[in-house]
Amino acid sequence: MSTMPEHAHIDLHFRDARELARAIRQRELSSREVTTHFLDRIHRAPALGAYSEVTAERALAQADAADRLQDAGILMGPLHGVPVAVKDSIQWQGTSATGGSQTRQGVISGETSAVVHALAAQGMVILGKTRMTEYAFGLSGQNPTQGTARNPWDAHVARAPGGSSSGSGVAVAAGLAPIALGGDTGGSVRAPAALNGVVGYKPSSGMISRAGCLPLSDTLDVLGPLARNVADARLLTQLLARPDVDDAATLALPTACFTALRHPAPRRSAAVAVLAPQAWPAPLTDAGLRIWHHAQERLTQAGLAPTAWHPPAALSFARMADDNSVVLAYEAYRYYGALAENPAAPLWEIVRARIAAGGRISQADYEAALLRRQADMAAFASAMQGIDALLMPACDQAAQALDAEDVRHAGLGKLLRPANFLGAAAISLPAGFDDDGMPLAVQLLAPAGGDAAMLDCAAALEPVLSPAPRLPDLSAWGL
């Protein structure tokens, strides 16, 4: 790996989305030049397995259209002409939507999701569909039936790329897309962001319409960006966030939550609190603890030392992680239970078992978990009065070698799932590297609807947590 060079010398594929948009606006680059550059890199790096389908012909047509519109004096939005990648669960008419599963091999979407419509309406260029865990059911990112995306930080050992939005994380980290869209039901945007050293933002439930996406859990599913920095993640979300009659969750969110995204505000340092270690839902490894303590030291030196926050007694982060699994599995079984119970269906046996387990959860247990969720959301919002964001670990360890039973990354879920159960805004931020040079991360949480304040805090913490960003050494993949 190498230290990132000065801004002026950053390779085109490692520039952030806003910088690419500026270069296109000022005609230093055309959208077609940028798009061709990324398509060429994707073509040269099949071994990274970031994409399940590359929509090159469509992407070039969109890029040409963006350039023609600009020639006519029309810019569709602040990311006009900038390429983006989308998770395989996000439908686009005429392209495949396998959901990471061989059970949907050859299935072509007959509809286009609300977010793809919105990306196109902003003049953005969709490079293709990114690889994912089968039916989004797993945080390591492993997918032995379709192929597992390769974590680009280790050319020698196949390590977890993070899931379920694995390809989206790998694409951004390896310079195969400047920004990408994933889904987060139990940590599935933040896990690949954390393990690939990029930013992953899970908006509050209802911020971005899920209409036209393959579901996992109606209660918990959220779409969110993986990006090079907080500003890019915020901007893409701002462009996609809106009420949509085709997704009732977007109608339940106060309008002010959408509009506040447009107005970053200076934050006082006391607005960030840190979750007391005794309340963590999982222990950290020695490397994870070392990075966590270094992060605290850097924040203190920068005058941003967060105060310790102890949750109210009823608000157990470990219990919320477990409850999230109950709701997720129960609802996922309603969609995919018949597949899991069919021995002829070509499912990865690990995912089959996870889905099947949802069929053994009683309706009473499920409804009890939903009642606890409402109480937890209210308790969290009340306890966070006067605090804009809560800092806690995002991962207990860096990406480990893939394991056939897929149990090595269980700690990820315990740390990430509480935010989903709370319907909270949450963002994963790079925070350092372990002794093997693998990325580690922390996360910020805010009560549902508190996205803007949390993002303001994230922007303030970002340069302190990661003062000298690194890039993976991609020479082994010919990049």
Salt bridges, closest charged atoms under 4 A:
ASP11 OD2 - HIS13 NE2 3.73
ASP16 OD2 - ARG18 NH2 3.37
GLU19 OE1 - HIS7 NE2 3.71
GLU19 OE2 - ARG15 NH1 3.58
GLU19 OE2 - ARG22 NH2 3.00
GLU28 OE2 - ARG22 NH1 3.02
ASP40 OD2 - ARG44 NE 2.99
ASP64 OD2 - ARG32 NH1 2.71
ASP71 OD1 - ARG27 NH1 3.00
ASP88 OD1 - LYS129 NZ 3.79
ASP154 OD2 - ARG159 NE 2.70
ASP184 OD2 - ARG190 NE 3.05
ASP232 OD1 - ARG18 NE 2.71
ASP247 OD1 - ARG210 NH2 3.02
ASP323 OD2 - ARG319 NH1 2.92
ASP323 OD2 - ARG372 NE 2.79
GLU349 OE1 - ARG352 NE 3.06
ASP376 OD2 - ARG319 NH1 2.64
ASP388 OD2 - ARG267 NH1 3.30
ASP406 OD2 - ARG354 NH2 2.84
ASP435 OD1 - ARG290 NH2 3.12
ASP436 OD2 - ARG159 NH2 3.38
ASP456 OD1 - ARG234 NH1 2.72
ASP456 OD2 - ARG267 NH2 2.93
